[in-house]
Amino acid sequence: MDRAAKSRTAEKHESTARAAKPVRRLPKKPLPRSRYSREEITEIFTRFRQLRPEPRGELYHTNPYTLVVAVALSAQATDEGVNRATKHLFAVADTPQKMLALGEEKVRDYIKTIGLYRNKAKNVIALSQKLIDEFGGEVPRDRDQLTTLPGVGRKTANVVMSMAFGISTMAVDTHIFRIGNRLGLAPGKTPDEVEEILMRIIPEEFLYHAHHWLILHGRYTCKARKPDCEHCIIADLCKSKEKTCDVPAAIVPIPQQTLPGMN
């Protein structure tokens, strides 16, 4: 073998060795710590429970399938707007089979008042077909299986697991992400980090309803542009730099309300 051939062979072996060398993975950075003690967290959720003993989501649905569809449609849309559309859609199509029979064009007609309705209609038909083909027409309980459905991400999967199957999860939407960081309750850089922190710090007795308590607090009190600190029941516990009041509002239990957009 001449020198050139030997050199090429040596380079090939060296290249193969480099390729086969295991990649060093950097250790996972520790999650940021909550600014609240366990006692403070317990008090926060005790008050949330006193205010809303049985909180519920505000998306209209009749079964696990319609819940999956409703949550998928709610991306970049309000619950009220989704409910206005789905109360008519679900009256004629509340199963994957009926949705496929309805067809994409008619689904578009029902949801055309919702943002991104063309793409969402396509996803509704595709996820309906996948449910029939791979899951016997039933909505799976497993997060990994749920996220294989078109238009279903981790947040949607967590909502379905919680509301349809009673599994304690934390679906981090824009409200929960904002509260986690604004209050320092779960100061994560991503929704996944906020989710992981909240799942670690919230006591088990509050975990099932915690998702709804935080969403409703963010939607109606700790609003994005102007937090309503004067009517906040945890104003004395809040550690946000934005807060304008240190006196907690009186806790007056809120009765179950009708779903927005369903009148």
C-alpha positions, 0 to 999 in steps of 0.5 A: 500500500503506498503512502497516499493510500495509507494516509487516506486509510489512517484519516478514515479510521481517525474520522470513524473514531471521532464519530464513534466517540460518545458525545458529552452531554452538559448536566441539566441546569437546576430549575429556578427556585420559587420565591415562596415557602411551602407555608406561603404556597399552601396559604395561597392555594387554600385561599384559591380553594375558598374562593372557587371550591370547584373550579372548572374550565371555560371551554364547552365540551360534552365528552373527551373528544369534543374537549380535545377539539375545543382545546385545539381550536382555542389556540390564539383564540378566546374561550368565548369565541370558541364556545360560540362556534362549537356549541353549533358544531358539537350539536351535529358532530360530537364524535370522530366519525360524525366529524369526518362525515361532516367534512373539512369544508363544513367544519370550516363553515362552523369555525370561521369566526375563530382565528386560523380556522382553515388550518384548524379545520384541517387539524380537526379532520386529521385528528379525527381520522387518526383517532379512528385509525389508531385508537379505535375512535377513543381519546387516549389518556397518555400524554405521548399518545395525545401529542401525536394527534394533529394540532395537539401539543403538550398544553392541550394534552395536559388539559385533556388529561386533567379535565377528561380523565382526572389526572393531575397535570399542569397545562401552562398557558399564557396566564399561568406562565405570566403568573409564575414569573410575575409573582416569582411562584414558578420563575421559569424561562419556558412553559415546560420549566414553569410546569415542572416547578409548579408540579414540584411545589404545589401540595398534592391536595391542591394539585388537581384544581391548581391549573384552573385556579391559576388560569382564572386568577390570571384571567380575571385578577392578575391581568396582563396589562393591569393587575387588579391588585385591589381585588386580589385575595393574595395581595399580602402574600404576593411578591411581585414588583408590580403589585399596587396593594398589600391588603388582601381582598375579602374572600367571597365564594364564587358560584359556578357560572355559565360558560362564556359565549354560551348564552 
